[in-house]
Amino acid sequence: MQGLLIDHLVEHRDGDNTFFTLTCTICGTVWKSAALPGLTRKAAAEEVAKQIHMCPFCGRPVCESCFVDVDGIILCAQCGQRLRERIEA
C-alpha cells in the first residue's frame, strides 16, 4: 500500500527541511509528516500508512475516520454508501 500512497504525497520544503502532506479525499483532513533534512518520499509513505488508507474500490486516499465496514468489506465512506444502496436494492 505504501507504493500507492507515494504517488499521492505532496512534497514541501522549509529551508533545509523536507516534509510531505496528504489530504483525505473525503473530509479534507491533512496529514503532515515531520519536517526533516533529507526526508524521502518512501520514509514519509511508511509514516502516513499508519493513518491514511487507500480505498480498495476507488483507490483514493482517505483517513481512518472516513473508512467504513460494510458487511465485512472495509472501504471509503462514499464507496460504502454506494455498496449499501446496492445491497438494499
C-alpha positions as CSV (number, residue, x, y, z in Angstrom):
1,M,0.0,0.0,0.0
2,Q,2.9,2.4,0.6
3,G,3.6,2.3,-3.1
4,L,0.2,3.6,-3.8
5,L,0.4,6.3,-1.2
6,I,3.8,7.5,-2.5
7,D,2.0,8.9,-5.6
8,H,-0.4,11.0,-3.6
9,L,2.2,12.6,-1.3
10,V,2.9,16.3,-1.9
11,E,6.5,17.4,-1.2
12,H,7.2,20.7,0.6
13,R,10.4,22.5,1.5
14,D,11.0,24.6,4.6
15,G,14.6,25.8,4.5
16,D,16.8,22.7,4.6
17,N,13.9,20.5,5.8
18,T,11.6,18.5,3.6
19,F,8.1,17.4,4.6
20,F,5.2,15.8,2.9
21,T,1.4,16.2,3.1
22,L,-1.5,14.1,2.0
23,T,-5.2,15.1,2.1
24,C,-8.1,12.8,2.8
25,T,-10.3,12.9,-0.3
26,I,-13.5,12.6,1.8
27,C,-13.2,15.0,4.7
28,G,-10.2,17.1,3.7
29,T,-8.1,16.3,6.8
30,V,-4.5,17.0,6.0
31,W,-1.8,14.6,7.2
32,K,1.7,16.2,7.6
33,S,5.0,14.4,8.1
34,A,7.7,15.6,10.3
35,A,10.0,18.2,8.7
36,L,13.4,16.7,8.5
37,P,16.5,17.3,6.4
38,G,16.7,14.7,3.6
39,L,13.3,13.1,4.4
40,T,12.5,10.8,1.5
41,R,9.1,10.1,-0.1
42,K,9.5,6.4,0.9
43,A,10.0,7.2,4.5
44,A,7.0,9.6,4.5
45,A,4.9,6.9,2.9
46,E,5.8,4.5,5.7
47,E,4.8,7.1,8.3
48,V,1.5,8.1,6.5
49,A,0.5,4.4,6.0
50,K,-0.3,4.3,9.8
51,Q,-3.0,6.9,9.4
52,I,-4.2,7.1,5.8
53,H,-5.6,4.2,3.8
54,M,-6.3,3.5,0.1
55,C,-9.9,2.5,-0.7
56,P,-9.8,-0.9,-2.4
57,F,-12.8,0.1,-4.7
58,C,-12.0,3.7,-5.9
59,G,-8.2,3.8,-5.0
60,R,-8.5,7.2,-3.2
61,P,-6.5,8.0,0.0
62,V,-8.8,8.5,3.0
63,C,-8.2,9.0,6.7
64,E,-9.1,6.4,9.3
65,S,-12.3,8.1,10.3
66,C,-13.6,8.0,6.7
67,F,-13.2,4.2,6.3
68,V,-16.3,2.1,7.0
69,D,-17.1,-1.6,7.3
70,V,-20.0,-2.8,5.0
71,D,-20.7,-6.4,5.6
72,G,-17.0,-7.1,6.3
73,I,-15.7,-5.0,3.5
74,I,-13.6,-2.0,4.5
75,L,-13.7,0.9,2.1
76,C,-14.2,4.7,2.0
77,A,-17.4,6.2,3.2
78,Q,-18.5,7.2,-0.4
79,C,-18.0,3.7,-1.8
80,G,-19.5,2.3,1.4
81,Q,-22.7,4.3,0.8
82,R,-22.9,3.1,-2.8
83,L,-22.4,-0.5,-1.7
84,R,-25.1,-0.2,1.0
85,E,-27.5,1.2,-1.6
86,R,-26.8,-1.8,-3.9
87,I,-27.2,-4.3,-1.1
88,E,-30.5,-2.8,0.0
89,A,-31.9,-2.6,-3.6
